[in-house]
Amino acid sequence: MRHVPYVNFAAKFAAERERLMPAIAGVFERGDFVGGAAIEELESRLASAGAIVVAGARPIFADVRPDLNIDPAAVAAAITSRTRAMAAS
């Protein structure tokens, strides 16, 4: 079994909050995603899809490869004229 180190995301977010919040607010103010779609990997967390929906877009899921990285062929197949972003983690 592979050891996965614990990551304290709350502490990481707190450290970056001042930098991240204005950037997030800017996306909402510009309406960059309204009426569009954003592609993300199928194994994504629910929070990622929720953030896309809150931004006014529709999440489109693309499959991942066996190494758990997003499959470029799946992304290419998911891209349409409504695609505005791709969220990969």
PDB file of N, CA, C and O in Angstrom:
ATOM      1  N   MET A   1       0.843  -1.176   0.000  1.00  0.00           N
ATOM      2  CA  MET A   1       0.000   0.000   0.000  1.00  0.00           C
ATOM      3  C   MET A   1       0.894   1.247   0.000  1.00  0.00           C
ATOM      4  O   MET A   1       1.885   1.317   0.726  1.00  0.00           O
ATOM      5  N   ARG A   2       0.530   2.200  -0.809  1.00  0.00           N
ATOM      6  CA  ARG A   2       1.294   3.438  -0.938  1.00  0.00           C
ATOM      7  C   ARG A   2       0.928   4.405   0.179  1.00  0.00           C
ATOM      8  O   ARG A   2      -0.254   4.613   0.455  1.00  0.00           O
ATOM      9  N   HIS A   3       1.922   4.995   0.820  1.00  0.00           N
ATOM     10  CA  HIS A   3       1.696   5.978   1.874  1.00  0.00           C
ATOM     11  C   HIS A   3       1.322   7.327   1.244  1.00  0.00           C
ATOM     12  O   HIS A   3       2.029   7.841   0.376  1.00  0.00           O
ATOM     13  N   VAL A   4       0.214   7.874   1.694  1.00  0.00           N
ATOM     14  CA  VAL A   4      -0.217   9.188   1.219  1.00  0.00           C
ATOM     15  C   VAL A   4      -0.089  10.156   2.395  1.00  0.00           C
ATOM     16  O   VAL A   4      -0.766   9.989   3.409  1.00  0.00           O
ATOM     17  N   PRO A   5       0.765  11.158   2.269  1.00  0.00           N
ATOM     18  CA  PRO A   5       0.961  12.068   3.399  1.00  0.00           C
ATOM     19  C   PRO A   5      -0.275  12.935   3.653  1.00  0.00           C
ATOM     20  O   PRO A   5      -1.006  13.286   2.727  1.00  0.00           O
ATOM     21  N   TYR A   6      -0.489  13.265   4.905  1.00  0.00           N
ATOM     22  CA  TYR A   6      -1.584  14.141   5.300  1.00  0.00           C
ATOM     23  C   TYR A   6      -1.258  15.566   4.870  1.00  0.00           C
ATOM     24  O   TYR A   6      -0.146  16.047   5.088  1.00  0.00           O
ATOM     25  N   VAL A   7      -2.218  16.230   4.265  1.00  0.00           N
ATOM     26  CA  VAL A   7      -2.049  17.624   3.871  1.00  0.00           C
ATOM     27  C   VAL A   7      -3.132  18.433   4.572  1.00  0.00           C
ATOM     28  O   VAL A   7      -4.318  18.134   4.437  1.00  0.00           O
ATOM     29  N   ASN A   8      -2.740  19.432   5.300  1.00  0.00           N
ATOM     30  CA  ASN A   8      -3.682  20.285   6.009  1.00  0.00           C
ATOM     31  C   ASN A   8      -4.135  21.390   5.053  1.00  0.00           C
ATOM     32  O   ASN A   8      -3.517  22.452   4.978  1.00  0.00           O
ATOM     33  N   PHE A   9      -5.228  21.122   4.321  1.00  0.00           N
ATOM     34  CA  PHE A   9      -5.708  22.072   3.327  1.00  0.00           C
ATOM     35  C   PHE A   9      -6.219  23.361   3.958  1.00  0.00           C
ATOM     36  O   PHE A   9      -6.115  24.429   3.356  1.00  0.00           O
ATOM     37  N   ALA A  10      -6.769  23.270   5.163  1.00  0.00           N
ATOM     38  CA  ALA A  10      -7.251  24.484   5.841  1.00  0.00           C
ATOM     39  C   ALA A  10      -6.091  25.432   6.094  1.00  0.00           C
ATOM     40  O   ALA A  10      -6.223  26.640   5.893  1.00  0.00           O
ATOM     41  N   ALA A  11      -4.966  24.907   6.530  1.00  0.00           N
ATOM     42  CA  ALA A  11      -3.795  25.747   6.777  1.00  0.00           C
ATOM     43  C   ALA A  11      -3.237  26.307   5.473  1.00  0.00           C
ATOM     44  O   ALA A  11      -2.827  27.466   5.415  1.00  0.00           O
ATOM     45  N   LYS A  12      -3.223  25.472   4.418  1.00  0.00           N
ATOM     46  CA  LYS A  12      -2.739  25.949   3.116  1.00  0.00           C
ATOM     47  C   LYS A  12      -3.630  27.072   2.591  1.00  0.00           C
ATOM     48  O   LYS A  12      -3.130  28.077   2.086  1.00  0.00           O
ATOM     49  N   PHE A  13      -4.951  26.904   2.709  1.00  0.00           N
ATOM     50  CA  PHE A  13      -5.872  27.937   2.244  1.00  0.00           C
ATOM     51  C   PHE A  13      -5.702  29.217   3.060  1.00  0.00           C
ATOM     52  O   PHE A  13      -5.687  30.315   2.504  1.00  0.00           O
ATOM     53  N   ALA A  14      -5.572  29.072   4.383  1.00  0.00           N
ATOM     54  CA  ALA A  14      -5.400  30.250   5.243  1.00  0.00           C
ATOM     55  C   ALA A  14      -4.157  31.033   4.842  1.00  0.00           C
ATOM     56  O   ALA A  14      -4.159  32.264   4.861  1.00  0.00           O
ATOM     57  N   ALA A  15      -3.089  30.312   4.476  1.00  0.00           N
ATOM     58  CA  ALA A  15      -1.843  30.974   4.091  1.00  0.00           C
ATOM     59  C   ALA A  15      -1.982  31.710   2.761  1.00  0.00           C
ATOM     60  O   ALA A  15      -1.281  32.695   2.529  1.00  0.00           O
ATOM     61  N   GLU A  16      -2.867  31.252   1.894  1.00  0.00           N
ATOM     62  CA  GLU A  16      -3.022  31.841   0.559  1.00  0.00           C
ATOM     63  C   GLU A  16      -4.296  32.666   0.408  1.00  0.00           C
ATOM     64  O   GLU A  16      -4.551  33.206  -0.669  1.00  0.00           O
ATOM     65  N   ARG A  17      -5.096  32.775   1.461  1.00  0.00           N
ATOM     66  CA  ARG A  17      -6.404  33.411   1.382  1.00  0.00           C
ATOM     67  C   ARG A  17      -6.355  34.824   0.793  1.00  0.00           C
ATOM     68  O   ARG A  17      -7.155  35.152  -0.083  1.00  0.00           O
ATOM     69  N   GLU A  18      -5.445  35.643   1.253  1.00  0.00           N
ATOM     70  CA  GLU A  18      -5.371  37.032   0.771  1.00  0.00           C
ATOM     71  C   GLU A  18      -5.098  37.104  -0.727  1.00  0.00           C
ATOM     72  O   GLU A  18      -5.548  38.037  -1.393  1.00  0.00           O
ATOM     73  N   ARG A  19      -4.379  36.146  -1.254  1.00  0.00           N
ATOM     74  CA  ARG A  19      -4.055  36.127  -2.680  1.00  0.00           C
ATOM     75  C   ARG A  19      -5.184  35.486  -3.489  1.00  0.00           C
ATOM     76  O   ARG A  19      -5.476  35.931  -4.599  1.00  0.00           O
ATOM     77  N   LEU A  20      -5.822  34.447  -2.944  1.00  0.00           N
ATOM     78  CA  LEU A  20      -6.828  33.705  -3.689  1.00  0.00           C
ATOM     79  C   LEU A  20      -8.184  34.408  -3.773  1.00  0.00           C
ATOM     80  O   LEU A  20      -8.805  34.419  -4.836  1.00  0.00           O
ATOM     81  N   MET A  21      -8.647  34.989  -2.679  1.00  0.00           N
ATOM     82  CA  MET A  21     -10.000  35.540  -2.657  1.00  0.00           C
ATOM     83  C   MET A  21     -10.222  36.647  -3.686  1.00  0.00           C
ATOM     84  O   MET A  21     -11.265  36.641  -4.341  1.00  0.00           O
ATOM     85  N   PRO A  22      -9.301  37.597  -3.865  1.00  0.00           N
ATOM     86  CA  PRO A  22      -9.511  38.594  -4.915  1.00  0.00           C
ATOM     87  C   PRO A  22      -9.550  37.969  -6.317  1.00  0.00           C
ATOM     88  O   PRO A  22     -10.303  38.427  -7.176  1.00  0.00           O
ATOM     89  N   ALA A  23      -8.750  36.938  -6.549  1.00  0.00           N
ATOM     90  CA  ALA A  23      -8.757  36.277  -7.853  1.00  0.00           C
ATOM     91  C   ALA A  23     -10.087  35.567  -8.094  1.00  0.00           C
ATOM     92  O   ALA A  23     -10.644  35.640  -9.189  1.00  0.00           O
ATOM     93  N   ILE A  24     -10.592  34.883  -7.075  1.00  0.00           N
ATOM     94  CA  ILE A  24     -11.883  34.201  -7.199  1.00  0.00           C
ATOM     95  C   ILE A  24     -12.990  35.221  -7.409  1.00  0.00           C
ATOM     96  O   ILE A  24     -13.857  35.030  -8.262  1.00  0.00           O
ATOM     97  N   ALA A  25     -12.969  36.308  -6.634  1.00  0.00           N
ATOM     98  CA  ALA A  25     -13.984  37.356  -6.781  1.00  0.00           C
ATOM     99  C   ALA A  25     -13.940  37.956  -8.187  1.00  0.00           C
ATOM    100  O   ALA A  25     -14.984  38.273  -8.757  1.00  0.00           O
ATOM    101  N   GLY A  26     -12.750  38.113  -8.744  1.00  0.00           N
ATOM    102  CA  GLY A  26     -12.611  38.658 -10.094  1.00  0.00           C
ATOM    103  C   GLY A  26     -13.274  37.783 -11.142  1.00  0.00           C
ATOM    104  O   GLY A  26     -13.886  38.288 -12.083  1.00  0.00           O
ATOM    105  N   VAL A  27     -13.154  36.468 -10.980  1.00  0.00           N
ATOM    106  CA  VAL A  27     -13.810  35.540 -11.916  1.00  0.00           C
ATOM    107  C   VAL A  27     -15.316  35.722 -11.847  1.00  0.00           C
ATOM    108  O   VAL A  27     -15.979  35.809 -12.880  1.00  0.00           O
ATOM    109  N   PHE A  28     -15.865  35.782 -10.632  1.00  0.00           N
ATOM    110  CA  PHE A  28     -17.308  35.948 -10.479  1.00  0.00           C
ATOM    111  C   PHE A  28     -17.773  37.292 -11.029  1.00  0.00           C
ATOM    112  O   PHE A  28     -18.817  37.366 -11.676  1.00  0.00           O
ATOM    113  N   GLU A  29     -17.013  38.351 -10.780  1.00  0.00           N
ATOM    114  CA  GLU A  29     -17.404  39.689 -11.243  1.00  0.00           C
ATOM    115  C   GLU A  29     -17.395  39.788 -12.772  1.00  0.00           C
ATOM    116  O   GLU A  29     -18.271  40.425 -13.358  1.00  0.00           O
ATOM    117  N   ARG A  30     -16.418  39.166 -13.409  1.00  0.00           N
ATOM    118  CA  ARG A  30     -16.335  39.214 -14.868  1.00  0.00           C
ATOM    119  C   ARG A  30     -17.352  38.290 -15.527  1.00  0.00           C
ATOM    120  O   ARG A  30     -17.703  38.483 -16.692  1.00  0.00           O
ATOM    121  N   GLY A  31     -17.831  37.283 -14.788  1.00  0.00           N
ATOM    122  CA  GLY A  31     -18.766  36.334 -15.369  1.00  0.00           C
ATOM    123  C   GLY A  31     -18.120  35.481 -16.432  1.00  0.00           C
ATOM    124  O   GLY A  31     -18.772  35.089 -17.400  1.00  0.00           O
ATOM    125  N   ASP A  32     -16.844  35.190 -16.265  1.00  0.00           N
ATOM    126  CA  ASP A  32     -16.092  34.450 -17.284  1.00  0.00           C
ATOM    127  C   ASP A  32     -16.712  33.116 -17.662  1.00  0.00           C
ATOM    128  O   ASP A  32     -16.576  32.683 -18.806  1.00  0.00           O
ATOM    129  N   PHE A  33     -17.394  32.449 -16.726  1.00  0.00           N
ATOM    130  CA  PHE A  33     -17.889  31.107 -17.004  1.00  0.00           C
ATOM    131  C   PHE A  33     -19.384  31.065 -17.278  1.00  0.00           C
ATOM    132  O   PHE A  33     -19.908  30.016 -17.652  1.00  0.00           O
ATOM    133  N   VAL A  34     -20.074  32.168 -17.101  1.00  0.00           N
ATOM    134  CA  VAL A  34     -21.526  32.154 -17.237  1.00  0.00           C
ATOM    135  C   VAL A  34     -21.918  31.670 -18.628  1.00  0.00           C
ATOM    136  O   VAL A  34     -21.451  32.198 -19.637  1.00  0.00           O
ATOM    137  N   GLY A  35     -22.777  30.665 -18.666  1.00  0.00           N
ATOM    138  CA  GLY A  35     -23.250  30.130 -19.939  1.00  0.00           C
ATOM    139  C   GLY A  35     -22.292  29.186 -20.628  1.00  0.00           C
ATOM    140  O   GLY A  35     -22.547  28.778 -21.761  1.00  0.00           O
ATOM    141  N   GLY A  36     -21.219  28.834 -19.995  1.00  0.00           N
ATOM    142  CA  GLY A  36     -20.242  27.951 -20.629  1.00  0.00           C
ATOM    143  C   GLY A  36     -20.131  26.621 -19.931  1.00  0.00           C
ATOM    144  O   GLY A  36     -21.004  26.223 -19.160  1.00  0.00           O
ATOM    145  N   ALA A  37     -19.053  25.952 -20.213  1.00  0.00           N
ATOM    146  CA  ALA A  37     -18.786  24.652 -19.608  1.00  0.00           C
ATOM    147  C   ALA A  37     -17.326  24.607 -19.184  1.00  0.00           C
ATOM    148  O   ALA A  37     -16.480  25.275 -19.779  1.00  0.00           O
ATOM    149  N   ALA A  38     -17.034  23.826 -18.166  1.00  0.00           N
ATOM    150  CA  ALA A  38     -15.664  23.634 -17.702  1.00  0.00           C
ATOM    151  C   ALA A  38     -15.406  22.137 -17.596  1.00  0.00           C
ATOM    152  O   ALA A  38     -16.214  21.398 -17.035  1.00  0.00           O
ATOM    153  N   ILE A  39     -14.289  21.702 -18.132  1.00  0.00           N
ATOM    154  CA  ILE A  39     -13.941  20.284 -18.126  1.00  0.00           C
ATOM    155  C   ILE A  39     -13.069  19.996 -16.913  1.00  0.00           C
ATOM    156  O   ILE A  39     -12.144  20.749 -16.610  1.00  0.00           O
ATOM    157  N   GLU A  40     -13.369  18.903 -16.223  1.00  0.00           N
ATOM    158  CA  GLU A  40     -12.523  18.455 -15.124  1.00  0.00           C
ATOM    159  C   GLU A  40     -12.460  16.943 -15.121  1.00  0.00           C
ATOM    160  O   GLU A  40     -13.276  16.271 -15.751  1.00  0.00           O
ATOM    161  N   GLU A  41     -11.469  16.411 -14.394  1.00  0.00           N
ATOM    162  CA  GLU A  41     -11.302  14.961 -14.401  1.00  0.00           C
ATOM    163  C   GLU A  41     -12.425  14.278 -13.639  1.00  0.00           C
ATOM    164  O   GLU A  41     -12.970  14.823 -12.680  1.00  0.00           O
ATOM    165  N   LEU A  42     -12.758  13.074 -14.085  1.00  0.00           N
ATOM    166  CA  LEU A  42     -13.863  12.313 -13.522  1.00  0.00           C
ATOM    167  C   LEU A  42     -13.646  12.006 -12.045  1.00  0.00           C
ATOM    168  O   LEU A  42     -14.615  11.912 -11.293  1.00  0.00           O
ATOM    169  N   GLU A  43     -12.416  11.850 -11.621  1.00  0.00           N
ATOM    170  CA  GLU A  43     -12.119  11.518 -10.234  1.00  0.00           C
ATOM    171  C   GLU A  43     -12.053  12.756  -9.340  1.00  0.00           C
ATOM    172  O   GLU A  43     -11.551  12.682  -8.219  1.00  0.00           O
ATOM    173  N   SER A  44     -12.544  13.865  -9.817  1.00  0.00           N
ATOM    174  CA  SER A  44     -12.473  15.125  -9.090  1.00  0.00           C
ATOM    175  C   SER A  44     -13.337  15.100  -7.833  1.00  0.00           C
ATOM    176  O   SER A  44     -14.251  14.286  -7.702  1.00  0.00           O
ATOM    177  N   ARG A  45     -13.027  16.002  -6.923  1.00  0.00           N
ATOM    178  CA  ARG A  45     -13.836  16.135  -5.716  1.00  0.00           C
ATOM    179  C   ARG A  45     -15.122  16.875  -6.036  1.00  0.00           C
ATOM    180  O   ARG A  45     -15.175  17.669  -6.976  1.00  0.00           O
ATOM    181  N   LEU A  46     -16.151  16.612  -5.257  1.00  0.00           N
ATOM    182  CA  LEU A  46     -17.439  17.256  -5.437  1.00  0.00           C
ATOM    183  C   LEU A  46     -17.315  18.774  -5.318  1.00  0.00           C
ATOM    184  O   LEU A  46     -18.036  19.511  -5.991  1.00  0.00           O
ATOM    185  N   ALA A  47     -16.403  19.243  -4.464  1.00  0.00           N
ATOM    186  CA  ALA A  47     -16.237  20.685  -4.294  1.00  0.00           C
ATOM    187  C   ALA A  47     -15.826  21.368  -5.590  1.00  0.00           C
ATOM    188  O   ALA A  47     -16.243  22.496  -5.853  1.00  0.00           O
ATOM    189  N   SER A  48     -15.018  20.702  -6.399  1.00  0.00           N
ATOM    190  CA  SER A  48     -14.599  21.296  -7.669  1.00  0.00           C
ATOM    191  C   SER A  48     -15.796  21.497  -8.592  1.00  0.00           C
ATOM    192  O   SER A  48     -15.955  22.559  -9.194  1.00  0.00           O
ATOM    193  N   ALA A  49     -16.633  20.470  -8.695  1.00  0.00           N
ATOM    194  CA  ALA A  49     -17.826  20.583  -9.540  1.00  0.00           C
ATOM    195  C   ALA A  49     -18.760  21.648  -8.986  1.00  0.00           C
ATOM    196  O   ALA A  49     -19.379  22.388  -9.750  1.00  0.00           O
ATOM    197  N   GLY A  50     -18.867  21.730  -7.670  1.00  0.00           N
ATOM    198  CA  GLY A  50     -19.714  22.745  -7.050  1.00  0.00           C
ATOM    199  C   GLY A  50     -19.236  24.146  -7.353  1.00  0.00           C
ATOM    200  O   GLY A  50     -20.046  25.038  -7.606  1.00  0.00           O
ATOM    201  N   ALA A  51     -17.932  24.352  -7.330  1.00  0.00           N
ATOM    202  CA  ALA A  51     -17.378  25.674  -7.633  1.00  0.00           C
ATOM    203  C   ALA A  51     -17.664  26.059  -9.079  1.00  0.00           C
ATOM    204  O   ALA A  51     -17.944  27.221  -9.372  1.00  0.00           O
ATOM    205  N   ILE A  52     -17.596  25.092  -9.973  1.00  0.00           N
ATOM    206  CA  ILE A  52     -17.898  25.357 -11.385  1.00  0.00           C
ATOM    207  C   ILE A  52     -19.360  25.766 -11.533  1.00  0.00           C
ATOM    208  O   ILE A  52     -19.672  26.706 -12.263  1.00  0.00           O
ATOM    209  N   VAL A  53     -20.253  25.063 -10.844  1.00  0.00           N
ATOM    210  CA  VAL A  53     -21.680  25.386 -10.910  1.00  0.00           C
ATOM    211  C   VAL A  53     -21.944  26.770 -10.329  1.00  0.00           C
ATOM    212  O   VAL A  53     -22.704  27.547 -10.907  1.00  0.00           O
ATOM    213  N   VAL A  54     -21.324  27.088  -9.190  1.00  0.00           N
ATOM    214  CA  VAL A  54     -21.496  28.405  -8.572  1.00  0.00           C
ATOM    215  C   VAL A  54     -21.021  29.511  -9.510  1.00  0.00           C
ATOM    216  O   VAL A  54     -21.568  30.614  -9.504  1.00  0.00           O
ATOM    217  N   ALA A  55     -20.004  29.214 -10.314  1.00  0.00           N
ATOM    218  CA  ALA A  55     -19.494  30.198 -11.267  1.00  0.00           C
ATOM    219  C   ALA A  55     -20.395  30.340 -12.490  1.00  0.00           C
ATOM    220  O   ALA A  55     -20.121  31.151 -13.374  1.00  0.00           O
ATOM    221  N   GLY A  56     -21.462  29.559 -12.543  1.00  0.00           N
ATOM    222  CA  GLY A  56     -22.414  29.681 -13.633  1.00  0.00           C
ATOM    223  C   GLY A  56     -22.142  28.790 -14.819  1.00  0.00           C
ATOM    224  O   GLY A  56     -22.748  28.958 -15.877  1.00  0.00           O
ATOM    225  N   ALA A  57     -21.235  27.841 -14.657  1.00  0.00           N
ATOM    226  CA  ALA A  57     -20.902  26.938 -15.758  1.00  0.00           C
ATOM    227  C   ALA A  57     -21.431  25.539 -15.454  1.00  0.00           C
ATOM    228  O   ALA A  57     -21.942  25.276 -14.365  1.00  0.00           O
ATOM    229  N   ARG A  58     -21.301  24.666 -16.418  1.00  0.00           N
ATOM    230  CA  ARG A  58     -21.726  23.276 -16.269  1.00  0.00           C
ATOM    231  C   ARG A  58     -20.486  22.397 -16.290  1.00  0.00           C
ATOM    232  O   ARG A  58     -19.716  22.449 -17.249  1.00  0.00           O
ATOM    233  N   PRO A  59     -20.272  21.581 -15.241  1.00  0.00           N
ATOM    234  CA  PRO A  59     -19.094  20.704 -15.252  1.00  0.00           C
ATOM    235  C   PRO A  59     -19.253  19.584 -16.273  1.00  0.00           C
ATOM    236  O   PRO A  59     -20.307  18.955 -16.358  1.00  0.00           O
ATOM    237  N   ILE A  60     -18.216  19.345 -17.034  1.00  0.00           N
ATOM    238  CA  ILE A  60     -18.139  18.243 -17.985  1.00  0.00           C
ATOM    239  C   ILE A  60     -16.993  17.365 -17.514  1.00  0.00           C
ATOM    240  O   ILE A  60     -15.867  17.842 -17.380  1.00  0.00           O
ATOM    241  N   PHE A  61     -17.258  16.098 -17.263  1.00  0.00           N
ATOM    242  CA  PHE A  61     -16.229  15.231 -16.708  1.00  0.00           C
ATOM    243  C   PHE A  61     -15.504  14.460 -17.805  1.00  0.00           C
ATOM    244  O   PHE A  61     -16.122  13.925 -18.725  1.00  0.00           O
ATOM    245  N   ALA A  62     -14.189  14.415 -17.688  1.00  0.00           N
ATOM    246  CA  ALA A  62     -13.346  13.644 -18.603  1.00  0.00           C
ATOM    247  C   ALA A  62     -12.685  12.530 -17.795  1.00  0.00           C
ATOM    248  O   ALA A  62     -12.326  12.729 -16.635  1.00  0.00           O
ATOM    249  N   ASP A  63     -12.529  11.380 -18.398  1.00  0.00           N
ATOM    250  CA  ASP A  63     -11.976  10.224 -17.712  1.00  0.00           C
ATOM    251  C   ASP A  63     -10.493  10.431 -17.412  1.00  0.00           C
ATOM    252  O   ASP A  63      -9.843  11.312 -17.976  1.00  0.00           O
ATOM    253  N   VAL A  64      -9.976   9.599 -16.510  1.00  0.00           N
ATOM    254  CA  VAL A  64      -8.562   9.642 -16.159  1.00  0.00           C
ATOM    255  C   VAL A  64      -7.885   8.373 -16.663  1.00  0.00           C
ATOM    256  O   VAL A  64      -8.529   7.357 -16.927  1.00  0.00           O
ATOM    257  N   ARG A  65      -6.557   8.468 -16.788  1.00  0.00           N
ATOM    258  CA  ARG A  65      -5.755   7.303 -17.188  1.00  0.00           C
ATOM    259  C   ARG A  65      -5.502   6.428 -15.959  1.00  0.00           C
ATOM    260  O   ARG A  65      -5.827   6.835 -14.843  1.00  0.00           O
ATOM    261  N   PRO A  66      -4.933   5.245 -16.140  1.00  0.00           N
ATOM    262  CA  PRO A  66      -4.628   4.377 -14.985  1.00  0.00           C
ATOM    263  C   PRO A  66      -3.704   5.042 -13.963  1.00  0.00           C
ATOM    264  O   PRO A  66      -3.735   4.684 -12.786  1.00  0.00           O
ATOM    265  N   ASP A  67      -2.879   6.007 -14.394  1.00  0.00           N
ATOM    266  CA  ASP A  67      -2.000   6.698 -13.453  1.00  0.00           C
ATOM    267  C   ASP A  67      -2.721   7.847 -12.731  1.00  0.00           C
ATOM    268  O   ASP A  67      -2.093   8.622 -12.009  1.00  0.00           O
ATOM    269  N   LEU A  68      -4.041   7.952 -12.928  1.00  0.00           N
ATOM    270  CA  LEU A  68      -4.935   8.934 -12.310  1.00  0.00           C
ATOM    271  C   LEU A  68      -4.733  10.364 -12.797  1.00  0.00           C
ATOM    272  O   LEU A  68      -5.240  11.302 -12.181  1.00  0.00           O
ATOM    273  N   ASN A  69      -4.006  10.543 -13.881  1.00  0.00           N
ATOM    274  CA  ASN A  69      -3.926  11.851 -14.528  1.00  0.00           C
ATOM    275  C   ASN A  69      -5.034  11.931 -15.575  1.00  0.00           C
ATOM    276  O   ASN A  69      -5.436  10.918 -16.147  1.00  0.00           O
ATOM    277  N   ILE A  70      -5.515  13.129 -15.815  1.00  0.00           N
ATOM    278  CA  ILE A  70      -6.608  13.301 -16.779  1.00  0.00           C
ATOM    279  C   ILE A  70      -6.148  12.817 -18.154  1.00  0.00           C
ATOM    280  O   ILE A  70      -5.005  13.045 -18.550  1.00  0.00           O
ATOM    281  N   ASP A  71      -7.032  12.160 -18.863  1.00  0.00           N
ATOM    282  CA  ASP A  71      -6.725  11.588 -20.172  1.00  0.00           C
ATOM    283  C   ASP A  71      -6.851  12.675 -21.247  1.00  0.00           C
ATOM    284  O   ASP A  71      -7.954  13.169 -21.484  1.00  0.00           O
ATOM    285  N   PRO A  72      -5.753  13.057 -21.898  1.00  0.00           N
ATOM    286  CA  PRO A  72      -5.818  14.112 -22.918  1.00  0.00           C
ATOM    287  C   PRO A  72      -6.816  13.805 -24.034  1.00  0.00           C
ATOM    288  O   PRO A  72      -7.455  14.720 -24.555  1.00  0.00           O
ATOM    289  N   ALA A  73      -6.958  12.544 -24.404  1.00  0.00           N
ATOM    290  CA  ALA A  73      -7.917  12.187 -25.449  1.00  0.00           C
ATOM    291  C   ALA A  73      -9.349  12.426 -24.978  1.00  0.00           C
ATOM    292  O   ALA A  73     -10.201  12.855 -25.756  1.00  0.00           O
ATOM    293  N   ALA A  74      -9.606  12.147 -23.704  1.00  0.00           N
ATOM    294  CA  ALA A  74     -10.942  12.393 -23.148  1.00  0.00           C
ATOM    295  C   ALA A  74     -11.234  13.888 -23.091  1.00  0.00           C
ATOM    296  O   ALA A  74     -12.362  14.315 -23.337  1.00  0.00           O
ATOM    297  N   VAL A  75     -10.216  14.681 -22.766  1.00  0.00           N
ATOM    298  CA  VAL A  75     -10.393  16.138 -22.752  1.00  0.00           C
ATOM    299  C   VAL A  75     -10.691  16.636 -24.163  1.00  0.00           C
ATOM    300  O   VAL A  75     -11.613  17.425 -24.365  1.00  0.00           O
ATOM    301  N   ALA A  76      -9.914  16.176 -25.131  1.00  0.00           N
ATOM    302  CA  ALA A  76     -10.123  16.613 -26.520  1.00  0.00           C
ATOM    303  C   ALA A  76     -11.527  16.260 -26.993  1.00  0.00           C
ATOM    304  O   ALA A  76     -12.157  17.048 -27.698  1.00  0.00           O
ATOM    305  N   ALA A  77     -12.021  15.092 -26.618  1.00  0.00           N
ATOM    306  CA  ALA A  77     -13.359  14.677 -27.027  1.00  0.00           C
ATOM    307  C   ALA A  77     -14.453  15.494 -26.338  1.00  0.00           C
ATOM    308  O   ALA A  77     -15.550  15.635 -26.877  1.00  0.00           O
ATOM    309  N   ALA A  78     -14.163  16.031 -25.155  1.00  0.00           N
ATOM    310  CA  ALA A  78     -15.166  16.781 -24.389  1.00  0.00           C
ATOM    311  C   ALA A  78     -15.251  18.252 -24.781  1.00  0.00           C
ATOM    312  O   ALA A  78     -16.232  18.916 -24.444  1.00  0.00           O
ATOM    313  N   ILE A  79     -14.257  18.774 -25.479  1.00  0.00           N
ATOM    314  CA  ILE A  79     -14.233  20.194 -25.830  1.00  0.00           C
ATOM    315  C   ILE A  79     -15.293  20.503 -26.884  1.00  0.00           C
ATOM    316  O   ILE A  79     -15.397  19.832 -27.911  1.00  0.00           O
ATOM    317  N   THR A  80     -16.083  21.553 -26.590  1.00  0.00           N
ATOM    318  CA  THR A  80     -17.094  22.016 -27.526  1.00  0.00           C
ATOM    319  C   THR A  80     -16.957  23.528 -27.666  1.00  0.00           C
ATOM    320  O   THR A  80     -16.072  24.128 -27.056  1.00  0.00           O
ATOM    321  N   SER A  81     -17.807  24.136 -28.447  1.00  0.00           N
ATOM    322  CA  SER A  81     -17.773  25.587 -28.604  1.00  0.00           C
ATOM    323  C   SER A  81     -18.167  26.307 -27.311  1.00  0.00           C
ATOM    324  O   SER A  81     -17.913  27.502 -27.167  1.00  0.00           O
ATOM    325  N   ARG A  82     -18.780  25.592 -26.379  1.00  0.00           N
ATOM    326  CA  ARG A  82     -19.184  26.196 -25.100  1.00  0.00           C
ATOM    327  C   ARG A  82     -18.127  26.053 -24.016  1.00  0.00           C
ATOM    328  O   ARG A  82     -18.299  26.607 -22.931  1.00  0.00           O
ATOM    329  N   THR A  83     -17.047  25.335 -24.267  1.00  0.00           N
ATOM    330  CA  THR A  83     -16.009  25.127 -23.271  1.00  0.00           C
ATOM    331  C   THR A  83     -15.301  26.438 -22.970  1.00  0.00           C
ATOM    332  O   THR A  83     -14.844  27.132 -23.878  1.00  0.00           O
ATOM    333  N   ARG A  84     -15.216  26.769 -21.696  1.00  0.00           N
ATOM    334  CA  ARG A  84     -14.573  28.013 -21.275  1.00  0.00           C
ATOM    335  C   ARG A  84     -13.362  27.773 -20.385  1.00  0.00           C
ATOM    336  O   ARG A  84     -12.538  28.670 -20.205  1.00  0.00           O
ATOM    337  N   ALA A  85     -13.243  26.569 -19.826  1.00  0.00           N
ATOM    338  CA  ALA A  85     -12.145  26.305 -18.879  1.00  0.00           C
ATOM    339  C   ALA A  85     -11.912  24.823 -18.754  1.00  0.00           C
ATOM    340  O   ALA A  85     -12.738  24.004 -19.156  1.00  0.00           O
ATOM    341  N   MET A  86     -10.762  24.494 -18.183  1.00  0.00           N
ATOM    342  CA  MET A  86     -10.474  23.126 -17.789  1.00  0.00           C
ATOM    343  C   MET A  86      -9.878  23.169 -16.409  1.00  0.00           C
ATOM    344  O   MET A  86      -8.893  23.873 -16.186  1.00  0.00           O
ATOM    345  N   ALA A  87     -10.447  22.434 -15.474  1.00  0.00           N
ATOM    346  CA  ALA A  87      -9.950  22.394 -14.099  1.00  0.00           C
ATOM    347  C   ALA A  87      -9.266  21.062 -13.876  1.00  0.00           C
ATOM    348  O   ALA A  87      -9.920  20.020 -13.914  1.00  0.00           O
ATOM    349  N   ALA A  88      -7.983  21.074 -13.649  1.00  0.00           N
ATOM    350  CA  ALA A  88      -7.241  19.845 -13.378  1.00  0.00           C
ATOM    351  C   ALA A  88      -6.501  19.999 -12.065  1.00  0.00           C
ATOM    352  O   ALA A  88      -5.977  21.066 -11.745  1.00  0.00           O
ATOM    353  N   SER A  89      -6.469  18.926 -11.322  1.00  0.00           N
ATOM    354  CA  SER A  89      -5.742  18.975 -10.043  1.00  0.00           C
ATOM    355  C   SER A  89      -4.756  17.850  -9.955  1.00  0.00           C
ATOM    356  O   SER A  89      -4.051  17.724  -8.953  1.00  0.00           O
TER     357      SER A  89
END
